[in-house]
Amino acid sequence: MGKIIFINLRNVREDNDLKQKDLAKLISVSPRTYSHYENYEREMPIATWKLLSKIFNHSIDFLCITAEID
């Protein structure tokens, strides 16, 4: 079994030319914490999902789509 990531969240972040550290600053968390969120290693609070939804103008459902990578 591979690693699970939030594929749409990563893609949207990259489409907006943001690095993890840039987005971490926008949502007021450390870059390490954000990395844990995006890489499915830590549960993201619903308030953070709501904020990301507003930042990117995408639904939480869209951002939550996951993929398994090797």
PDB file with SEQRES, HELIX, SHEET and CRYST1 records, atoms N, CA, C and O in Angstrom:
SEQRES   1 A   70  MET GLY LYS ILE ILE PHE ILE ASN LEU ARG ASN VAL ARG          
SEQRES   2 A   70  GLU ASP ASN ASP LEU LYS GLN LYS ASP LEU ALA LYS LEU          
SEQRES   3 A   70  ILE SER VAL SER PRO ARG THR TYR SER HIS TYR GLU ASN          
SEQRES   4 A   70  TYR GLU ARG GLU MET PRO ILE ALA THR TRP LYS LEU LEU          
SEQRES   5 A   70  SER LYS ILE PHE ASN HIS SER ILE ASP PHE LEU CYS ILE          
SEQRES   6 A   70  THR ALA GLU ILE ASP                                          
HELIX    1 AA1 ILE A    7  ASP A   15  1                                   9    
HELIX    2 AA2 GLN A   20  LEU A   26  1                                   7    
HELIX    3 AA3 PRO A   31  GLU A   38  1                                   8    
HELIX    4 AA4 ILE A   46  PHE A   56  1                                  11    
HELIX    5 AA5 ILE A   60  LEU A   63  1                                   4    
SHEET    1 AA1 2 LYS A   3  ILE A   5  0                                        
SHEET    2 AA1 2 ALA A  67  ILE A  69 -1                                        
CRYST1    1.000    1.000    1.000  90.00  90.00  90.00 P 1           1          
ATOM      1  N   MET A   1       0.849  -1.189   0.000  1.00  0.00           N  
ATOM      2  CA  MET A   1       0.000   0.000   0.000  1.00  0.00           C  
ATOM      3  C   MET A   1       0.884   1.237   0.000  1.00  0.00           C  
ATOM      4  O   MET A   1       1.852   1.319   0.756  1.00  0.00           O  
ATOM      5  N   GLY A   2       0.548   2.193  -0.846  1.00  0.00           N  
ATOM      6  CA  GLY A   2       1.314   3.420  -0.945  1.00  0.00           C  
ATOM      7  C   GLY A   2       0.878   4.461   0.058  1.00  0.00           C  
ATOM      8  O   GLY A   2       0.092   4.188   0.965  1.00  0.00           O  
ATOM      9  N   LYS A   3       1.389   5.626  -0.116  1.00  0.00           N  
ATOM     10  CA  LYS A   3       1.095   6.752   0.757  1.00  0.00           C  
ATOM     11  C   LYS A   3      -0.144   7.481   0.234  1.00  0.00           C  
ATOM     12  O   LYS A   3      -0.305   7.652  -0.974  1.00  0.00           O  
ATOM     13  N   ILE A   4      -1.012   7.905   1.144  1.00  0.00           N  
ATOM     14  CA  ILE A   4      -2.217   8.649   0.772  1.00  0.00           C  
ATOM     15  C   ILE A   4      -1.908  10.149   0.854  1.00  0.00           C  
ATOM     16  O   ILE A   4      -1.328  10.623   1.831  1.00  0.00           O  
ATOM     17  N   ILE A   5      -2.301  10.876  -0.178  1.00  0.00           N  
ATOM     18  CA  ILE A   5      -2.141  12.330  -0.174  1.00  0.00           C  
ATOM     19  C   ILE A   5      -3.456  12.976  -0.611  1.00  0.00           C  
ATOM     20  O   ILE A   5      -4.280  12.346  -1.274  1.00  0.00           O  
ATOM     21  N   PHE A   6      -3.637  14.223  -0.236  1.00  0.00           N  
ATOM     22  CA  PHE A   6      -4.762  15.009  -0.734  1.00  0.00           C  
ATOM     23  C   PHE A   6      -4.345  15.565  -2.087  1.00  0.00           C  
ATOM     24  O   PHE A   6      -3.795  16.663  -2.178  1.00  0.00           O  
ATOM     25  N   ILE A   7      -4.613  14.798  -3.136  1.00  0.00           N  
ATOM     26  CA  ILE A   7      -4.127  15.121  -4.475  1.00  0.00           C  
ATOM     27  C   ILE A   7      -4.676  16.454  -4.993  1.00  0.00           C  
ATOM     28  O   ILE A   7      -3.922  17.247  -5.557  1.00  0.00           O  
ATOM     29  N   ASN A   8      -5.972  16.713  -4.812  1.00  0.00           N  
ATOM     30  CA  ASN A   8      -6.512  17.971  -5.312  1.00  0.00           C  
ATOM     31  C   ASN A   8      -5.987  19.161  -4.526  1.00  0.00           C  
ATOM     32  O   ASN A   8      -5.735  20.218  -5.104  1.00  0.00           O  
ATOM     33  N   LEU A   9      -5.820  19.008  -3.244  1.00  0.00           N  
ATOM     34  CA  LEU A   9      -5.268  20.100  -2.445  1.00  0.00           C  
ATOM     35  C   LEU A   9      -3.869  20.453  -2.939  1.00  0.00           C  
ATOM     36  O   LEU A   9      -3.542  21.627  -3.111  1.00  0.00           O  
ATOM     37  N   ARG A  10      -3.056  19.439  -3.163  1.00  0.00           N  
ATOM     38  CA  ARG A  10      -1.702  19.671  -3.675  1.00  0.00           C  
ATOM     39  C   ARG A  10      -1.752  20.314  -5.059  1.00  0.00           C  
ATOM     40  O   ARG A  10      -1.032  21.277  -5.323  1.00  0.00           O  
ATOM     41  N   ASN A  11      -2.591  19.790  -5.934  1.00  0.00           N  
ATOM     42  CA  ASN A  11      -2.670  20.330  -7.290  1.00  0.00           C  
ATOM     43  C   ASN A  11      -3.140  21.774  -7.309  1.00  0.00           C  
ATOM     44  O   ASN A  11      -2.592  22.594  -8.045  1.00  0.00           O  
ATOM     45  N   VAL A  12      -4.144  22.092  -6.513  1.00  0.00           N  
ATOM     46  CA  VAL A  12      -4.647  23.471  -6.460  1.00  0.00           C  
ATOM     47  C   VAL A  12      -3.571  24.402  -5.906  1.00  0.00           C  
ATOM     48  O   VAL A  12      -3.380  25.507  -6.415  1.00  0.00           O  
ATOM     49  N   ARG A  13      -2.868  23.957  -4.866  1.00  0.00           N  
ATOM     50  CA  ARG A  13      -1.792  24.773  -4.304  1.00  0.00           C  
ATOM     51  C   ARG A  13      -0.733  25.049  -5.368  1.00  0.00           C  
ATOM     52  O   ARG A  13      -0.297  26.187  -5.544  1.00  0.00           O  
ATOM     53  N   GLU A  14      -0.328  24.005  -6.070  1.00  0.00           N  
ATOM     54  CA  GLU A  14       0.697  24.166  -7.106  1.00  0.00           C  
ATOM     55  C   GLU A  14       0.191  24.998  -8.277  1.00  0.00           C  
ATOM     56  O   GLU A  14       0.949  25.787  -8.840  1.00  0.00           O  
ATOM     57  N   ASP A  15      -1.077  24.838  -8.656  1.00  0.00           N  
ATOM     58  CA  ASP A  15      -1.664  25.649  -9.733  1.00  0.00           C  
ATOM     59  C   ASP A  15      -1.666  27.130  -9.388  1.00  0.00           C  
ATOM     60  O   ASP A  15      -1.652  27.980 -10.278  1.00  0.00           O  
ATOM     61  N   ASN A  16      -1.683  27.435  -8.104  1.00  0.00           N  
ATOM     62  CA  ASN A  16      -1.653  28.822  -7.634  1.00  0.00           C  
ATOM     63  C   ASN A  16      -0.239  29.284  -7.297  1.00  0.00           C  
ATOM     64  O   ASN A  16      -0.047  30.316  -6.653  1.00  0.00           O  
ATOM     65  N   ASP A  17       0.748  28.504  -7.743  1.00  0.00           N  
ATOM     66  CA  ASP A  17       2.165  28.839  -7.540  1.00  0.00           C  
ATOM     67  C   ASP A  17       2.517  29.084  -6.074  1.00  0.00           C  
ATOM     68  O   ASP A  17       3.288  29.987  -5.749  1.00  0.00           O  
ATOM     69  N   LEU A  18       1.940  28.265  -5.201  1.00  0.00           N  
ATOM     70  CA  LEU A  18       2.235  28.370  -3.777  1.00  0.00           C  
ATOM     71  C   LEU A  18       3.049  27.164  -3.327  1.00  0.00           C  
ATOM     72  O   LEU A  18       2.769  26.030  -3.717  1.00  0.00           O  
ATOM     73  N   LYS A  19       4.047  27.421  -2.511  1.00  0.00           N  
ATOM     74  CA  LYS A  19       4.792  26.347  -1.866  1.00  0.00           C  
ATOM     75  C   LYS A  19       4.073  26.019  -0.565  1.00  0.00           C  
ATOM     76  O   LYS A  19       3.267  26.810  -0.074  1.00  0.00           O  
ATOM     77  N   GLN A  20       4.365  24.865  -0.019  1.00  0.00           N  
ATOM     78  CA  GLN A  20       3.732  24.495   1.246  1.00  0.00           C  
ATOM     79  C   GLN A  20       3.966  25.554   2.313  1.00  0.00           C  
ATOM     80  O   GLN A  20       3.055  25.873   3.077  1.00  0.00           O  
ATOM     81  N   LYS A  21       5.175  26.102   2.374  1.00  0.00           N  
ATOM     82  CA  LYS A  21       5.467  27.103   3.406  1.00  0.00           C  
ATOM     83  C   LYS A  21       4.649  28.372   3.203  1.00  0.00           C  
ATOM     84  O   LYS A  21       4.280  29.030   4.176  1.00  0.00           O  
ATOM     85  N   ASP A  22       4.359  28.727   1.941  1.00  0.00           N  
ATOM     86  CA  ASP A  22       3.545  29.916   1.662  1.00  0.00           C  
ATOM     87  C   ASP A  22       2.108  29.720   2.145  1.00  0.00           C  
ATOM     88  O   ASP A  22       1.522  30.602   2.773  1.00  0.00           O  
ATOM     89  N   LEU A  23       1.558  28.554   1.838  1.00  0.00           N  
ATOM     90  CA  LEU A  23       0.188  28.276   2.255  1.00  0.00           C  
ATOM     91  C   LEU A  23       0.105  28.126   3.769  1.00  0.00           C  
ATOM     92  O   LEU A  23      -0.876  28.542   4.384  1.00  0.00           O  
ATOM     93  N   ALA A  24       1.124  27.537   4.363  1.00  0.00           N  
ATOM     94  CA  ALA A  24       1.155  27.404   5.824  1.00  0.00           C  
ATOM     95  C   ALA A  24       1.046  28.776   6.480  1.00  0.00           C  
ATOM     96  O   ALA A  24       0.323  28.949   7.461  1.00  0.00           O  
ATOM     97  N   LYS A  25       1.760  29.734   5.936  1.00  0.00           N  
ATOM     98  CA  LYS A  25       1.714  31.087   6.486  1.00  0.00           C  
ATOM     99  C   LYS A  25       0.312  31.689   6.339  1.00  0.00           C  
ATOM    100  O   LYS A  25      -0.176  32.360   7.248  1.00  0.00           O  
ATOM    101  N   LEU A  26      -0.332  31.449   5.194  1.00  0.00           N  
ATOM    102  CA  LEU A  26      -1.684  31.978   4.965  1.00  0.00           C  
ATOM    103  C   LEU A  26      -2.713  31.418   5.944  1.00  0.00           C  
ATOM    104  O   LEU A  26      -3.673  32.100   6.303  1.00  0.00           O  
ATOM    105  N   ILE A  27      -2.508  30.168   6.374  1.00  0.00           N  
ATOM    106  CA  ILE A  27      -3.482  29.555   7.286  1.00  0.00           C  
ATOM    107  C   ILE A  27      -2.973  29.512   8.726  1.00  0.00           C  
ATOM    108  O   ILE A  27      -3.587  28.888   9.592  1.00  0.00           O  
ATOM    109  N   SER A  28      -1.858  30.173   8.969  1.00  0.00           N  
ATOM    110  CA  SER A  28      -1.305  30.344  10.323  1.00  0.00           C  
ATOM    111  C   SER A  28      -0.913  29.034  11.011  1.00  0.00           C  
ATOM    112  O   SER A  28      -1.223  28.813  12.181  1.00  0.00           O  
ATOM    113  N   VAL A  29      -0.222  28.172  10.254  1.00  0.00           N  
ATOM    114  CA  VAL A  29       0.355  26.964  10.840  1.00  0.00           C  
ATOM    115  C   VAL A  29       1.808  26.876  10.399  1.00  0.00           C  
ATOM    116  O   VAL A  29       2.228  27.582   9.482  1.00  0.00           O  
ATOM    117  N   SER A  30       2.563  26.023  11.041  1.00  0.00           N  
ATOM    118  CA  SER A  30       3.955  25.850  10.636  1.00  0.00           C  
ATOM    119  C   SER A  30       4.012  25.086   9.311  1.00  0.00           C  
ATOM    120  O   SER A  30       3.090  24.335   8.995  1.00  0.00           O  
ATOM    121  N   PRO A  31       5.072  25.267   8.543  1.00  0.00           N  
ATOM    122  CA  PRO A  31       5.222  24.496   7.304  1.00  0.00           C  
ATOM    123  C   PRO A  31       5.180  22.987   7.551  1.00  0.00           C  
ATOM    124  O   PRO A  31       4.640  22.241   6.734  1.00  0.00           O  
ATOM    125  N   ARG A  32       5.733  22.546   8.648  1.00  0.00           N  
ATOM    126  CA  ARG A  32       5.718  21.113   8.967  1.00  0.00           C  
ATOM    127  C   ARG A  32       4.290  20.617   9.204  1.00  0.00           C  
ATOM    128  O   ARG A  32       3.908  19.548   8.729  1.00  0.00           O  
ATOM    129  N   THR A  33       3.512  21.401   9.939  1.00  0.00           N  
ATOM    130  CA  THR A  33       2.121  21.033  10.186  1.00  0.00           C  
ATOM    131  C   THR A  33       1.355  20.957   8.878  1.00  0.00           C  
ATOM    132  O   THR A  33       0.605  20.008   8.649  1.00  0.00           O  
ATOM    133  N   TYR A  34       1.540  21.954   8.015  1.00  0.00           N  
ATOM    134  CA  TYR A  34       0.839  21.928   6.732  1.00  0.00           C  
ATOM    135  C   TYR A  34       1.241  20.703   5.916  1.00  0.00           C  
ATOM    136  O   TYR A  34       0.392  20.058   5.301  1.00  0.00           O  
ATOM    137  N   SER A  35       2.504  20.389   5.909  1.00  0.00           N  
ATOM    138  CA  SER A  35       2.978  19.208   5.186  1.00  0.00           C  
ATOM    139  C   SER A  35       2.296  17.950   5.702  1.00  0.00           C  
ATOM    140  O   SER A  35       1.915  17.078   4.920  1.00  0.00           O  
ATOM    141  N   HIS A  36       2.143  17.855   7.011  1.00  0.00           N  
ATOM    142  CA  HIS A  36       1.455  16.714   7.607  1.00  0.00           C  
ATOM    143  C   HIS A  36      -0.006  16.665   7.153  1.00  0.00           C  
ATOM    144  O   HIS A  36      -0.541  15.586   6.898  1.00  0.00           O  
ATOM    145  N   TYR A  37      -0.642  17.816   7.054  1.00  0.00           N  
ATOM    146  CA  TYR A  37      -2.023  17.858   6.579  1.00  0.00           C  
ATOM    147  C   TYR A  37      -2.110  17.340   5.141  1.00  0.00           C  
ATOM    148  O   TYR A  37      -2.888  16.434   4.841  1.00  0.00           O  
ATOM    149  N   GLU A  38      -1.311  17.921   4.272  1.00  0.00           N  
ATOM    150  CA  GLU A  38      -1.382  17.602   2.845  1.00  0.00           C  
ATOM    151  C   GLU A  38      -1.016  16.143   2.569  1.00  0.00           C  
ATOM    152  O   GLU A  38      -1.547  15.521   1.649  1.00  0.00           O  
ATOM    153  N   ASN A  39      -0.113  15.618   3.371  1.00  0.00           N  
ATOM    154  CA  ASN A  39       0.344  14.244   3.173  1.00  0.00           C  
ATOM    155  C   ASN A  39      -0.425  13.221   4.005  1.00  0.00           C  
ATOM    156  O   ASN A  39       0.019  12.085   4.176  1.00  0.00           O  
ATOM    157  N   TYR A  40      -1.579  13.635   4.519  1.00  0.00           N  
ATOM    158  CA  TYR A  40      -2.498  12.725   5.210  1.00  0.00           C  
ATOM    159  C   TYR A  40      -1.871  12.087   6.444  1.00  0.00           C  
ATOM    160  O   TYR A  40      -2.185  10.950   6.797  1.00  0.00           O  
ATOM    161  N   GLU A  41      -0.977  12.837   7.096  1.00  0.00           N  
ATOM    162  CA  GLU A  41      -0.296  12.330   8.289  1.00  0.00           C  
ATOM    163  C   GLU A  41      -0.873  12.925   9.568  1.00  0.00           C  
ATOM    164  O   GLU A  41      -0.523  12.503  10.670  1.00  0.00           O  
ATOM    165  N   ARG A  42      -1.746  13.895   9.418  1.00  0.00           N  
ATOM    166  CA  ARG A  42      -2.371  14.564  10.552  1.00  0.00           C  
ATOM    167  C   ARG A  42      -3.739  15.057  10.110  1.00  0.00           C  
ATOM    168  O   ARG A  42      -3.902  15.544   8.991  1.00  0.00           O  
ATOM    169  N   GLU A  43      -4.711  14.928  10.985  1.00  0.00           N  
ATOM    170  CA  GLU A  43      -6.061  15.365  10.644  1.00  0.00           C  
ATOM    171  C   GLU A  43      -6.153  16.879  10.645  1.00  0.00           C  
ATOM    172  O   GLU A  43      -5.725  17.540  11.590  1.00  0.00           O  
ATOM    173  N   MET A  44      -6.714  17.416   9.579  1.00  0.00           N  
ATOM    174  CA  MET A  44      -6.852  18.857   9.459  1.00  0.00           C  
ATOM    175  C   MET A  44      -8.176  19.297  10.089  1.00  0.00           C  
ATOM    176  O   MET A  44      -9.217  18.711   9.793  1.00  0.00           O  
ATOM    177  N   PRO A  45      -8.154  20.315  10.949  1.00  0.00           N  
ATOM    178  CA  PRO A  45      -9.397  20.811  11.548  1.00  0.00           C  
ATOM    179  C   PRO A  45     -10.357  21.338  10.473  1.00  0.00           C  
ATOM    180  O   PRO A  45      -9.921  21.863   9.448  1.00  0.00           O  
ATOM    181  N   ILE A  46     -11.640  21.197  10.711  1.00  0.00           N  
ATOM    182  CA  ILE A  46     -12.646  21.656   9.754  1.00  0.00           C  
ATOM    183  C   ILE A  46     -12.514  23.157   9.488  1.00  0.00           C  
ATOM    184  O   ILE A  46     -12.767  23.613   8.373  1.00  0.00           O  
ATOM    185  N   ALA A  47     -12.126  23.914  10.492  1.00  0.00           N  
ATOM    186  CA  ALA A  47     -11.944  25.363  10.291  1.00  0.00           C  
ATOM    187  C   ALA A  47     -10.857  25.636   9.256  1.00  0.00           C  
ATOM    188  O   ALA A  47     -10.959  26.591   8.485  1.00  0.00           O  
ATOM    189  N   THR A  48      -9.824  24.810   9.236  1.00  0.00           N  
ATOM    190  CA  THR A  48      -8.739  24.965   8.259  1.00  0.00           C  
ATOM    191  C   THR A  48      -9.238  24.589   6.868  1.00  0.00           C  
ATOM    192  O   THR A  48      -8.911  25.261   5.890  1.00  0.00           O  
ATOM    193  N   TRP A  49     -10.037  23.507   6.773  1.00  0.00           N  
ATOM    194  CA  TRP A  49     -10.625  23.144   5.480  1.00  0.00           C  
ATOM    195  C   TRP A  49     -11.481  24.290   4.951  1.00  0.00           C  
ATOM    196  O   TRP A  49     -11.431  24.606   3.762  1.00  0.00           O  
ATOM    197  N   LYS A  50     -12.261  24.907   5.825  1.00  0.00           N  
ATOM    198  CA  LYS A  50     -13.118  26.026   5.412  1.00  0.00           C  
ATOM    199  C   LYS A  50     -12.276  27.193   4.899  1.00  0.00           C  
ATOM    200  O   LYS A  50     -12.612  27.812   3.889  1.00  0.00           O  
ATOM    201  N   LEU A  51     -11.195  27.485   5.590  1.00  0.00           N  
ATOM    202  CA  LEU A  51     -10.312  28.568   5.173  1.00  0.00           C  
ATOM    203  C   LEU A  51      -9.681  28.265   3.819  1.00  0.00           C  
ATOM    204  O   LEU A  51      -9.631  29.137   2.952  1.00  0.00           O  
ATOM    205  N   LEU A  52      -9.202  27.042   3.629  1.00  0.00           N  
ATOM    206  CA  LEU A  52      -8.617  26.653   2.341  1.00  0.00           C  
ATOM    207  C   LEU A  52      -9.654  26.728   1.230  1.00  0.00           C  
ATOM    208  O   LEU A  52      -9.341  27.130   0.109  1.00  0.00           O  
ATOM    209  N   SER A  53     -10.863  26.349   1.535  1.00  0.00           N  
ATOM    210  CA  SER A  53     -11.949  26.427   0.558  1.00  0.00           C  
ATOM    211  C   SER A  53     -12.162  27.872   0.101  1.00  0.00           C  
ATOM    212  O   SER A  53     -12.375  28.131  -1.083  1.00  0.00           O  
ATOM    213  N   LYS A  54     -12.105  28.790   1.035  1.00  0.00           N  
ATOM    214  CA  LYS A  54     -12.252  30.210   0.694  1.00  0.00           C  
ATOM    215  C   LYS A  54     -11.041  30.732  -0.075  1.00  0.00           C  
ATOM    216  O   LYS A  54     -11.195  31.473  -1.045  1.00  0.00           O  
ATOM    217  N   ILE A  55      -9.850  30.352   0.350  1.00  0.00           N  
ATOM    218  CA  ILE A  55      -8.631  30.805  -0.318  1.00  0.00           C  
ATOM    219  C   ILE A  55      -8.623  30.383  -1.780  1.00  0.00           C  
ATOM    220  O   ILE A  55      -8.289  31.175  -2.662  1.00  0.00           O  
ATOM    221  N   PHE A  56      -8.992  29.130  -2.032  1.00  0.00           N  
ATOM    222  CA  PHE A  56      -8.897  28.569  -3.383  1.00  0.00           C  
ATOM    223  C   PHE A  56     -10.203  28.605  -4.171  1.00  0.00           C  
ATOM    224  O   PHE A  56     -10.222  28.260  -5.352  1.00  0.00           O  
ATOM    225  N   ASN A  57     -11.288  29.018  -3.530  1.00  0.00           N  
ATOM    226  CA  ASN A  57     -12.588  29.070  -4.186  1.00  0.00           C  
ATOM    227  C   ASN A  57     -12.985  27.699  -4.761  1.00  0.00           C  
ATOM    228  O   ASN A  57     -13.473  27.594  -5.887  1.00  0.00           O  
ATOM    229  N   HIS A  58     -12.762  26.667  -3.959  1.00  0.00           N  
ATOM    230  CA  HIS A  58     -13.163  25.298  -4.283  1.00  0.00           C  
ATOM    231  C   HIS A  58     -13.883  24.721  -3.070  1.00  0.00           C  
ATOM    232  O   HIS A  58     -13.640  25.132  -1.935  1.00  0.00           O  
ATOM    233  N   SER A  59     -14.762  23.774  -3.322  1.00  0.00           N  
ATOM    234  CA  SER A  59     -15.470  23.140  -2.209  1.00  0.00           C  
ATOM    235  C   SER A  59     -14.507  22.279  -1.391  1.00  0.00           C  
ATOM    236  O   SER A  59     -13.474  21.828  -1.886  1.00  0.00           O  
ATOM    237  N   ILE A  60     -14.870  22.069  -0.149  1.00  0.00           N  
ATOM    238  CA  ILE A  60     -14.091  21.180   0.707  1.00  0.00           C  
ATOM    239  C   ILE A  60     -14.092  19.779   0.117  1.00  0.00           C  
ATOM    240  O   ILE A  60     -13.064  19.101   0.134  1.00  0.00           O  
ATOM    241  N   ASP A  61     -15.235  19.336  -0.405  1.00  0.00           N  
ATOM    242  CA  ASP A  61     -15.310  18.008  -1.021  1.00  0.00           C  
ATOM    243  C   ASP A  61     -14.270  17.849  -2.126  1.00  0.00           C  
ATOM    244  O   ASP A  61     -13.613  16.813  -2.224  1.00  0.00           O  
ATOM    245  N   PHE A  62     -14.128  18.863  -2.944  1.00  0.00           N  
ATOM    246  CA  PHE A  62     -13.146  18.820  -4.036  1.00  0.00           C  
ATOM    247  C   PHE A  62     -11.727  18.734  -3.478  1.00  0.00           C  
ATOM    248  O   PHE A  62     -10.922  17.926  -3.941  1.00  0.00           O  
ATOM    249  N   LEU A  63     -11.425  19.560  -2.491  1.00  0.00           N  
ATOM    250  CA  LEU A  63     -10.074  19.587  -1.939  1.00  0.00           C  
ATOM    251  C   LEU A  63      -9.719  18.293  -1.204  1.00  0.00           C  
ATOM    252  O   LEU A  63      -8.542  17.947  -1.102  1.00  0.00           O  
ATOM    253  N   CYS A  64     -10.720  17.576  -0.694  1.00  0.00           N  
ATOM    254  CA  CYS A  64     -10.497  16.371   0.106  1.00  0.00           C  
ATOM    255  C   CYS A  64     -10.238  15.115  -0.717  1.00  0.00           C  
ATOM    256  O   CYS A  64      -9.960  14.065  -0.139  1.00  0.00           O  
ATOM    257  N   ILE A  65     -10.316  15.181  -2.015  1.00  0.00           N  
ATOM    258  CA  ILE A  65     -10.086  13.979  -2.826  1.00  0.00           C  
ATOM    259  C   ILE A  65      -8.654  13.512  -2.619  1.00  0.00           C  
ATOM    260  O   ILE A  65      -7.704  14.292  -2.688  1.00  0.00           O  
ATOM    261  N   THR A  66      -8.532  12.216  -2.364  1.00  0.00           N  
ATOM    262  CA  THR A  66      -7.225  11.637  -2.070  1.00  0.00           C  
ATOM    263  C   THR A  66      -6.770  10.718  -3.198  1.00  0.00           C  
ATOM    264  O   THR A  66      -7.558  10.319  -4.056  1.00  0.00           O  
ATOM    265  N   ALA A  67      -5.489  10.395  -3.176  1.00  0.00           N  
ATOM    266  CA  ALA A  67      -4.900   9.437  -4.102  1.00  0.00           C  
ATOM    267  C   ALA A  67      -3.816   8.669  -3.370  1.00  0.00           C  
ATOM    268  O   ALA A  67      -3.201   9.174  -2.431  1.00  0.00           O  
ATOM    269  N   GLU A  68      -3.597   7.467  -3.804  1.00  0.00           N  
ATOM    270  CA  GLU A  68      -2.521   6.655  -3.242  1.00  0.00           C  
ATOM    271  C   GLU A  68      -1.331   6.738  -4.183  1.00  0.00           C  
ATOM    272  O   GLU A  68      -1.463   6.519  -5.387  1.00  0.00           O  
ATOM    273  N   ILE A  69      -0.176   7.054  -3.630  1.00  0.00           N  
ATOM    274  CA  ILE A  69       1.038   7.120  -4.435  1.00  0.00           C  
ATOM    275  C   ILE A  69       2.057   6.126  -3.878  1.00  0.00           C  
ATOM    276  O   ILE A  69       2.008   5.764  -2.702  1.00  0.00           O  
ATOM    277  N   ASP A  70       2.962   5.699  -4.721  1.00  0.00           N  
ATOM    278  CA  ASP A  70       3.995   4.752  -4.283  1.00  0.00           C  
ATOM    279  C   ASP A  70       5.201   5.470  -3.735  1.00  0.00           C  
ATOM    280  O   ASP A  70       6.167   4.828  -3.321  1.00  0.00           O  
TER     281      ASP A  70                                                      
END                                                                             
